[in-house]
Amino acid sequence: MRRCVYLFKQSLRCSPSKMAAGENSNRAPCLNFPNCGPLGNAQPSNSAHSSPTSNGGSMGSTDGASRAAGNANTHSGPDASGGADVAVRASPITQNSRRQSASQNAMAALAPTAVGGTPASASNMTATSAATASSVDTSASLSSVLNSTASSASVLVFREPVYNWQATKSTVKERFAFLFNNEVLSDVHFLVGKGMGVQRIPAHRFALAVGSAVFDAMFNGGMATTSTEIELPDVEPAAFLALLKFLYSDEVQIGPETVMTTLYTAKKYAVPALEAHCVEFLKKNLRADNAFMLLTQARLFDEPQLASLCLENIDKNTADALAAEGFTDIDLDTLVAVLERDTLGVREVRLFAAAVRWAEAETQRQQFQPTPENKRRVLGKALSLIRFPLMTIEEFAAGPAQSGILSDREVVSLFLHFTVNPKPHVDFIDRPRCCLRGKECSITRFGQVESRWGYSGTSDRIRFSVNRRIFVVGFGLYGSIHGPTDYQVNIQIIHTDSNTVLGQNDTGFSCDGSPSTFRVMFKEPVEILPSVNYIACATLKGPDSHYGTKGMRKVTHEAPATGTKTCFTFCYAAGNNNGTSVEDGQIPEVIFYT
């Protein structure tokens, strides 16, 4: 009783603002009633500048400003924030401003649905925890103190802990959940965050050591810290509270605003179960407009499964992913990892435009002028991964050739590649990207191979249709009857009704003189719709070749795994076709994906 009155009088001697500065004041005190928590306990203040009551009832000095200035005296271990014997690196988010921005953008891009309902934050988790209990003294001596206070002042009430609170909790889980963010029985405090955002969070060494090997080493290892206050400047308060909530009660409270920082915190303190929950949350909220942001974070936090899912999403929705605002915030390594892929579903000219957008943003980050030379400089290896030979000559002339990013020699060599045969070597990849998955399929429409099919500049053509949607990626063509030979060839697929060229490629192939077919591929897959007529066209330049006979009007391909049937129907193509028909001629093979 006397102790309560003494503490209360002590609190009246100075205003809260001057208490932090250690000054006395004769002014009327400004007092506050604390909010009551479960079982009548007062809710704890998580501010580093508050003065919480310990279990014994004595006041502890928690002057945040003086502690920040002299925090070196609060640690006895070599690294109290990360454990004495466990190597814990500083947050990579605080080390790299771009990745910090990317993390924030990724959080903002996620769906607003949090695990367990609403997104978790430091404030709402604090509001659900219980604080040290104090009893209200209504004695005459306390009344006289209250009467001497200004009428507008509120009263700070200290209560003794509620006796036998354990009896109201029927399970171990309930008892530990009660202790979460609670001064009751706490034996360590964490100063989490930096600057004015620091929060003082109570905890229990035993509960932390049971749930984390890092905390176990921190408190019980060979170089264990004996400090009762540990600073964690690289951890966000909301993320640390989410970690403690999980360790105390197995409850997961993460949302778009906290998932990335919670993932970092879970990794730092080696809590893989919480890591898994964070990754699962990210997977569920993965979309084309945040795929690049999450890919950057997955690579940063070494989450290969999440990174793989992001890349698959980018493959399927390449155009939308490139158009997202967060694309320009990724780092160079992530850009290179994407451009190396053979499975991107977008035209190469759009990839180049996206790379230029990224380069403009990167020159600003590095405080360079956005000149073509500086854009090439920041792109580095990524520029060589743009497959310029896959563009049409019109696309190349209208974009890359005028950008100033390519050298004059590169522009000339690429124009020669587009216009002359045989094509000269270029320093850029000419391998087609295929955005399709599954197994490659092919059908052959001839039953027998014969010799001597001549060429005079006229195209071999055959009309066809299919019963289901497919993507044609190339043709198989017959080669020379005179031994090893090189051919120049132009292949096309034409929409019959509109006479529109849907896909083409000017290329070449080498044959060995055998009657086998030789693959000639399109730059990009050509979509073929069911029950629509198309013309397959091949214009060869070279010596006489083999040709096919005993042609079939209908050819069916059956998928071995699923039994799905793809039926091709071939018809005569009117006009000049170099003699190719359903019965005999060139273009014996169609290569496709379903």
Residue pairs with C-beta under 8 A, 6 or more apart in sequence:
1 137
1 139
3 57
4 57
4 134
4 135
4 137
4 142
4 158
4 160
5 137
5 139
5 141
5 142
5 145
7 57
7 59
7 158
8 137
8 142
8 145
8 156
8 158
9 145
10 59
11 29
11 31
11 156
12 29
12 31
12 145
12 149
13 24
13 25
13 29
14 23
14 24
14 25
14 29
15 25
15 27
15 29
15 30
16 30
16 32
18 24
18 25
19 51
20 49
20 63
20 64
20 65
22 63
28 149
28 150
28 153
29 149
29 153
30 153
30 154
31 149
31 153
31 154
31 155
31 156
32 154
32 156
33 154
33 155
33 156
33 157
34 42
34 43
34 45
34 131
34 156
34 157
35 42
35 43
36 42
36 43
37 43
37 129
37 130
37 131
38 130
38 178
39 130
39 133
39 162
39 165
39 168
40 133
40 159
40 162
41 130
41 131
41 132
41 133
41 159
41 161
41 162
41 165
41 182
41 184
42 131
42 132
42 133
42 134
42 157
42 158
42 159
43 126
43 127
43 129
43 130
43 131
44 52
44 126
44 129
44 130
44 131
44 132
44 181
44 182
44 183
44 202
45 52
45 200
46 122
46 126
46 181
46 199
46 200
46 201
46 237
47 64
47 198
47 199
47 200
48 62
48 64
48 67
48 191
48 198
48 199
48 200
49 62
49 63
49 64
49 65
50 62
50 200
51 59
51 60
51 61
51 62
52 60
52 62
52 131
52 132
52 183
52 200
52 202
53 59
53 60
53 132
53 134
53 158
53 183
54 60
54 132
54 183
55 132
55 161
55 183
55 184
55 185
55 186
57 158
57 160
62 200
64 191
64 198
64 200
67 74
67 191
67 229
68 198
71 231
74 80
74 227
74 229
74 230
74 231
75 225
75 227
75 230
75 231
76 225
76 226
76 227
77 84
77 218
77 223
77 224
77 225
77 226
77 227
78 84
78 223
79 88
80 218
80 225
80 227
80 230
80 231
81 88
81 230
81 231
81 232
81 233
81 234
82 88
82 214
82 218
82 268
83 214
83 215
83 217
83 218
83 221
84 217
84 218
84 221
84 222
84 223
84 224
84 225
85 217
85 221
85 222
85 223
86 213
86 214
86 217
86 218
86 221
86 270
88 214
88 268
90 234
91 234
91 235
91 264
91 268
92 99
92 264
92 300
93 99
93 100
93 103
93 260
93 261
93 264
93 300
94 100
94 234
98 329
98 331
98 365
99 296
99 297
99 300
99 331
101 329
102 293
102 296
102 297
102 326
102 329
102 330
102 331
103 260
103 261
103 293
103 297
103 300
105 293
105 325
105 326
105 329
106 260
106 290
106 293
106 294
106 296
106 297
106 326
107 256
107 257
107 258
107 259
107 260
108 256
109 256
109 287
109 289
109 290
109 293
109 324
109 326
110 256
110 259
110 282
110 285
110 290
111 256
111 284
111 285
111 287
112 119
112 255
112 256
113 255
113 256
113 285
114 120
114 253
114 254
114 255
114 256
115 252
115 253
115 254
115 255
115 277
115 281
116 251
116 252
116 253
118 124
118 255
119 254
119 255
119 256
119 257
119 258
120 238
120 241
120 242
120 245
120 253
120 254
120 255
120 258
121 238
121 255
121 257
121 258
122 199
122 237
122 238
122 241
125 181
125 238
125 241
125 242
125 245
125 253
126 181
126 241
129 180
129 181
129 182
130 178
130 182
130 184
131 182
131 183
131 184
132 159
132 161
132 182
132 183
132 184
133 159
133 160
133 161
133 162
133 165
133 184
134 157
134 158
134 159
134 160
134 161
135 159
135 160
136 157
136 159
146 155
149 155
161 184
165 178
165 184
166 175
169 175
169 178
173 249
173 250
176 207
176 248
176 249
177 248
177 249
177 251
178 184
179 185
179 186
179 204
179 207
179 248
180 244
180 245
180 248
180 249
181 201
181 202
181 241
181 244
181 245
182 202
183 202
185 204
186 202
186 203
186 204
187 204
187 205
187 228
188 202
188 203
188 204
188 205
188 208
188 219
188 227
188 228
188 229
188 230
189 200
189 201
189 202
189 203
189 228
189 229
189 230
190 200
190 201
190 203
190 229
190 230
190 231
190 232
190 240
191 198
191 199
191 200
191 229
191 230
191 231
191 232
192 198
192 199
192 200
192 201
192 232
192 235
192 236
192 237
192 240
193 199
193 232
193 233
193 235
193 236
193 237
194 233
197 237
198 237
199 237
200 229
201 237
201 240
201 241
201 244
203 244
205 215
205 219
207 247
207 248
208 215
208 216
208 219
208 244
208 247
209 215
209 216
209 219
209 220
210 216
210 247
211 246
211 247
211 271
212 247
212 269
212 270
212 271
213 270
214 268
214 269
214 270
215 269
217 224
218 224
218 225
218 230
219 225
232 240
235 261
235 264
235 265
235 268
236 258
236 261
236 265
238 257
238 258
238 261
238 262
239 258
239 261
239 262
239 264
239 265
240 265
242 252
242 253
242 254
242 258
242 262
242 265
242 274
243 262
243 265
243 266
243 269
243 271
243 274
245 251
245 252
245 253
246 252
246 253
246 271
246 273
246 274
246 277
247 271
252 274
252 277
254 262
254 277
254 278
254 281
256 285
259 278
259 281
259 282
260 278
260 297
262 274
262 278
263 275
263 278
263 279
263 282
263 297
263 301
263 303
264 301
266 272
266 274
266 275
266 278
267 275
267 301
279 303
279 305
279 306
282 294
282 297
282 298
282 306
283 306
283 309
286 294
286 309
286 310
286 313
287 313
288 313
288 314
288 317
288 320
288 321
288 324
289 320
289 321
289 324
289 326
290 324
290 326
291 310
291 313
291 314
291 317
291 321
291 324
292 310
292 314
292 321
292 324
292 326
292 327
292 329
292 330
292 334
292 338
293 324
293 326
293 329
293 330
294 306
294 310
295 307
295 310
295 311
295 314
295 330
295 334
295 338
296 329
296 330
296 331
296 334
297 303
298 304
298 306
298 307
298 310
299 307
299 333
299 334
299 337
311 337
311 338
311 341
313 321
314 321
314 338
314 344
315 341
315 343
315 344
315 345
315 435
316 345
316 435
317 345
318 344
318 345
318 346
318 435
319 345
319 346
319 350
321 327
322 346
322 350
322 351
322 354
327 354
327 357
327 358
328 357
328 358
328 360
328 361
328 362
329 361
330 358
332 362
332 378
332 379
332 380
332 381
332 382
335 355
335 358
335 382
336 381
336 382
336 385
338 344
339 351
339 355
339 382
339 385
339 386
340 385
341 433
342 431
342 433
342 434
343 433
343 434
343 435
343 436
343 437
344 351
344 433
344 435
345 433
345 435
346 435
347 390
347 391
347 395
347 524
348 386
348 387
348 388
348 390
348 391
348 395
348 433
349 391
349 395
349 396
349 399
349 400
351 386
351 387
352 386
352 388
352 391
352 399
352 400
352 403
353 399
355 379
355 382
355 383
355 386
356 375
356 403
356 405
358 379
359 370
359 375
359 376
359 378
359 379
359 405
360 370
360 375
362 378
362 379
363 369
363 370
363 371
363 374
363 375
363 378
364 370
366 378
368 374
368 377
368 378
371 404
372 403
372 404
372 405
373 404
375 405
376 383
376 405
379 405
383 405
384 427
384 428
384 429
385 429
386 400
386 428
387 428
387 429
387 430
387 431
387 433
388 396
388 400
388 406
388 414
388 426
388 428
389 414
389 417
389 418
389 426
389 428
389 429
389 430
390 430
390 432
390 433
390 523
390 524
391 399
391 400
392 418
393 415
393 418
393 419
396 414
396 415
396 418
397 415
400 406
400 411
400 414
401 411
401 414
401 415
406 414
410 426
410 427
410 428
413 424
413 425
413 426
413 427
414 426
414 428
416 423
416 424
417 423
417 424
417 426
417 430
418 506
421 488
421 506
421 508
421 541
422 486
422 488
422 508
423 507
423 508
432 473
432 521
432 522
432 523
432 524
433 524
434 473
434 525
434 593
435 525
436 471
436 473
436 525
436 593
437 593
438 593
438 594
439 559
439 561
439 593
440 473
440 591
440 592
440 593
441 557
441 559
441 566
441 591
441 592
441 593
441 594
442 476
442 557
442 589
442 590
442 591
442 592
443 555
443 556
443 557
443 566
443 568
443 589
443 590
443 592
444 476
444 517
444 555
444 588
444 589
445 462
445 548
445 551
445 552
445 555
445 568
445 570
445 582
445 588
445 589
445 590
446 548
446 549
446 550
446 551
446 552
446 584
446 588
447 548
447 549
447 550
447 551
447 552
448 548
448 549
448 550
449 478
449 515
449 546
449 547
449 548
449 549
450 546
450 547
450 548
450 549
450 584
451 481
451 544
451 546
451 547
452 481
452 544
452 545
452 547
453 478
453 544
453 545
453 546
453 547
453 579
453 585
453 586
454 544
455 540
455 541
455 542
455 544
455 545
455 578
456 578
457 539
457 541
458 539
458 576
458 577
458 578
459 537
459 538
459 539
459 576
459 577
459 578
460 537
460 538
460 539
460 540
460 577
460 578
460 579
460 580
460 585
460 586
460 587
461 535
461 536
461 537
461 538
461 573
461 575
461 576
461 577
461 578
461 580
461 587
462 535
462 536
462 570
462 571
462 572
462 573
462 577
462 580
462 581
462 582
462 585
462 587
463 496
463 533
463 534
463 535
463 536
463 570
463 571
463 572
463 573
464 533
464 534
464 535
464 536
464 568
464 569
464 570
464 571
464 590
465 530
465 531
465 532
465 533
465 534
465 568
465 569
465 571
466 528
466 530
466 566
466 567
466 568
466 569
467 530
467 531
467 565
467 566
467 567
468 530
468 564
468 566
468 567
468 594
469 527
469 528
469 529
469 530
469 594
470 527
470 528
470 566
470 592
470 593
470 594
471 525
471 526
471 527
471 528
471 592
471 593
471 594
472 493
472 503
472 522
472 525
472 526
472 528
472 590
472 591
472 592
473 521
473 522
473 525
473 526
473 591
473 592
473 593
474 491
474 519
474 520
474 521
474 522
474 591
475 491
475 519
475 520
475 536
475 538
475 587
475 589
475 590
475 591
476 517
476 518
476 519
476 520
476 588
476 589
476 590
476 591
477 487
477 489
477 509
477 517
477 518
477 520
477 538
477 540
477 545
477 586
477 587
477 588
477 589
478 515
478 517
478 518
478 545
478 546
478 547
478 548
478 586
478 588
479 485
479 487
479 509
479 511
479 512
479 513
479 514
479 516
479 518
479 545
479 546
480 487
480 511
480 513
480 542
480 543
480 544
480 545
480 546
481 513
481 543
481 544
481 545
481 546
482 513
482 543
482 544
483 512
483 513
484 510
484 511
484 512
484 513
485 510
485 511
485 513
485 542
485 543
486 508
486 509
486 510
486 511
486 542
487 508
487 509
487 510
487 511
487 540
487 541
487 542
487 545
488 506
488 507
488 508
488 540
488 541
488 542
489 506
489 507
489 508
489 509
489 520
489 538
489 539
489 540
489 541
490 504
490 505
490 506
490 507
490 537
490 538
490 539
491 504
491 505
491 507
491 520
491 522
491 536
491 537
491 538
491 539
492 501
492 503
492 504
492 535
492 536
492 537
492 538
493 501
493 502
493 503
493 504
493 522
493 526
493 528
493 534
493 535
493 536
493 537
494 500
494 501
494 502
494 534
494 535
494 537
495 502
495 532
495 533
495 534
496 532
496 533
496 534
496 535
497 532
497 533
502 526
502 527
502 534
503 522
503 523
503 524
503 525
503 526
504 522
505 520
505 521
505 522
505 523
507 520
507 521
509 518
509 519
509 520
510 518
511 518
511 545
515 546
517 588
517 589
519 591
520 538
521 591
525 593
528 534
528 592
533 571
535 573
536 587
536 590
538 586
538 587
540 586
545 586
547 584
547 585
547 586
548 584
548 585
548 586
548 588
549 583
549 584
550 583
550 584
551 570
551 581
551 582
551 583
551 584
551 585
552 570
552 582
553 569
553 570
553 571
553 582
554 567
554 568
554 569
554 570
555 567
555 568
555 570
556 565
556 566
556 567
556 568
557 565
557 566
557 567
557 568
558 564
558 565
558 566
559 565
559 566
559 594
564 594
566 592
566 594
568 590
570 582
571 582
572 581
572 582
573 580
577 585
578 585
578 586
579 585
580 586
580 587
